[in-house]
Amino acid sequence: MSGKLSDDALDTIFRTARTQNAWTSEPVSDATLREIFELMKWGPTSANMSPARFVFVKSKEAKEKLSPALSEGNRAKTMSAPVTVIIGHDVEFYEHLPKLFPHDQSAKTWFNWSAEWAATHAFRNGSLQGAYFMIAARALGLDCGPMSGFDAAKVEEAFFPGGRIKANFLCNIGHGDPKALFPRSPRFEFDEVAQII
């Protein structure tokens, strides 16, 4: 195990990172998107299920396909972002467990007995992977703008046909324009929301 990250690294990932609302024209390369994924994939999930699925929306045509699903408040910033990532989760992730959890070939049966049970685990662990994705993007010098203001059914129809993959959230990534930032919102103090027992 390596030691604690530097304060500069912690600032980049957490303390000074901000949710971006506008973007510069600097592009994000396909190689960088792959690099984000290669970092993100090492984050832990239950039984290594890795249910998250990603669509990187970059082209003008793909952005136009996504646009009707966006809430009005998210449309302009999404259309101007270099990349919008659709973060979904495979509700039948368990089909891949023989590969992903090879030391117990019965792992598939832990989840495939109930669609509701599987969907709960897919959503929970896919959300974790979405968070890992944003941390990885920030660690590589990119800004993020996660969003939940969209019509999931429209996104799924356009990008995840077949019903197996469900849309969780969207995240714009690129280099943010600080002129469009809101004042920093407050956060809870430890004693307001946490306890050590």
N, C-alpha and C positions, 0 to 999 in steps of 0.2 A: 504494500500500500504506500502510495506517495504521501507527502505531507500536505499541510493546508495550502490552498491556493493563495496567491498574493492578493493584497487589497485591490490592486488594479483589476485583476481577473474577476474578483467578486463584484466590484463595481460594474464591470462590463456585463456580467450575467444578470445581476440583480439590482444593486443599489442605485445606480444611475441610469439603468436601462428604462426606456419609456415606451408606452404603447403609441405607435406612430399613426398620424392621420393624414399625412401628405408625404410625397416621395420625390427624390431627385430623379433625374433621368439616367443615372448610372445603372447599367444592366447587372443582372445576376446570371452568371454562366451556368450551363448545364453541369459542368464539372463541380461547381460549388454546391449545387443542389445534391449531387451524388455524395459530396463530402459531408454535407449535413446528415444525410441518411446514414452514412457509414459510422458517424458518431452516435446518432440517435439509437441505432439498433441495439447497442449494448446496454441500454437502460433496462432494468428488471421488469418483468411481467410475471403474473401467476403461471406457474408451469411453463414458463417461456413461451406462452401462447402467441405473443406478438400479433394481435388482431388488427392493428392499425393498417390502413391502406391510404395511399397518398396519390393525388392527382395534382401535378404542377401546371397551373394554368398560366401560360406565357404569351401565346400568340394572340393576335387581334381577333382571329376567328373563335378561339376558345374563350376569350374574354366576353365576346358578344353572346356566346352560348350560355355563359354564366350570368350575364347581366339581368335577365328577367327574374332570376331567383333572389336577387339582392333587395334588401330593404332600401328605401330611398336615401336614408342617411349614410348608407355604406357604399352606394353605387359609385360616386365620383372617385373616392379614394381607392376603391378596388380597381376601377378601370385604369387608373393612372399608376398603380403599383407595378413594379417590374414583374413580380410573380405573385399569384394568389394560390395558396395551397389548400386544397380540399382535403380535410383530414376525416377519414371515415373509419369504419371498423367492420370486419367480416364476422357476421353472426354465426357462421359455420367454421370458425377458426379451428375447431377441434379436428377437422379433417387433416390438418397439417401437423398434428401433435406427434404422429409416429416419427416424423423428421425432426421436429423442434424439441421433443422431449424423449429422446431415444432410450434412456435408461429405464423407462416404464412404458411399455407398449400398450398398457391398458388405459393410459391417461385419457384417451379419446372418450372413454365411457364415463368419465367424471363429469362430462358436460353435455353429451349428445342425447341424454335421456329427456331433456326438457328444453324447448325453444326459448322459453322465458328465462330459465336459468342460464343458458348459454348467452343470451342477449345481454343480461346483466353483467356477466363477466367480460364480454366483448366491449361493452361501453366503458366499463371501469378501466380496463387495461389499455384500451385504445386511447382513452383520455390521458392516461399516464404517458403513453408514447407521444401524444400531441404536445405535452409539456416538455418531454425530453427533446422533441424536435425544436421547440422555441429556444431552449437553453443552448442546444448545439448551434443554431443559427446565430444567436448572440455571441457565442464563444468564437465564431468565425468572423465576427465583425459586422454582421448584418443586424438590421432593426426588424422588429415584428409588430404587427397590428392584428391581434386575434379578434374574431368577430363571431357573434351568434345571431346577428340580424339578417337572416335569410330564410327562404322557404325550402326546408329540407326535402320535401317531396319533389319539388322541381329540380333540385340539384341531383337527387338520386335518379330521377327519370332521364336527365341529360347525361350524367356522367357514370352512374352505377346501375345500369339497367339489369334487371333480373331479380332484384330484391335481396340479394345476399349481403351486399355492402350497404351500410347505413351512413349517412352524413352526420358527423358530430359537430365540427366547427370549421370555420375558414380562418386562414391566417395570411395576411399580406406580408411579404418580406421584400427587403431591399435596403436602400439607404434613405433614412427618414429626413424630412425637411423640418428642422427644429422650429421654424417660424410658425408652424401649425400646431404646436403642442399646446395642450391645455395646462393650466397650473397643476402641479403635482397634487393628486388627491391624498388625503390622509390614510393612514393604516392603523389597525388596532395595535395597542400595546400588548405585551405578553400576558399580563395579568387579566386583561379583558376577555381573552378567548382561550387561554390555555392554563393548564394546571399540572403540577408534578405531584403524583400521589404514591 
